[in-house]
């Protein structure tokens, strides 16, 4: 059976955690930052866990991670 290709967009956005989940960055942090408060920008920098409902889709896009 041939090797599966990883979805390259997903590979750049998600990383596997030690317990088998996936971590992700948050959106809304790249531009138009002047109107956002310092607290909001600071909290957007935190990495989060991918929701359990979405983890299956990420797993299919990243078969070897």
N, C-alpha and C positions, 0 to 999 in steps of 0.2 A: 504494500500500500504506500502511495507517495506521501511525502512529508506535507504537513499543512502549513499554510502561510499565516503568519500573525498579521492582524490588522495594524498597519504602521501608525495610523492616527491614534489608536488605542494604546499602542506600546509607548507612545510619548506622553500619554496622559495618566496612565495607571501603573502602580507598582504593587507587587505582591507583599503582603505582610508576613511576619514569622508564623502567625497562627493560621494562615491560609486565606485571609481576606484580601481586600484590595484597598489601597489608599489613593486619594485623589486630591488635586488642588481645587481651589474655588475660582469661580468666574468673577467678573466685574472688578478686576484689579489692574487692568492693563492701561486704560486711558480714561480721560474725563475724571481725574482724581481731585481736582480743586474743589468741587462741590461736595465731596464725600468727607465726613468727619474723620479725624485721626483715629478715633476708636473703631469706626467701621472699617477703615483700611487695615488697621492692625488685626482685627478679627478675621478679615478676608485672607490674611496671609497664612492662617492655620490650615494644615492638611486635615482632611476628614476621611472617614471610612466610607466606602461605597455601600449604599443601602443593600440589604439582603435581597430585595426584590430585583435589583439591577445587577447583582453579582453574577448571576447565571449568564447574562448576556456578555459581560466582560470576560468571563471564563472561556466562552466560546470564541471570542475575538483574540484571546491570548492563550493558545493551546499549550505552549511550552513554558509558561512562566509559573 
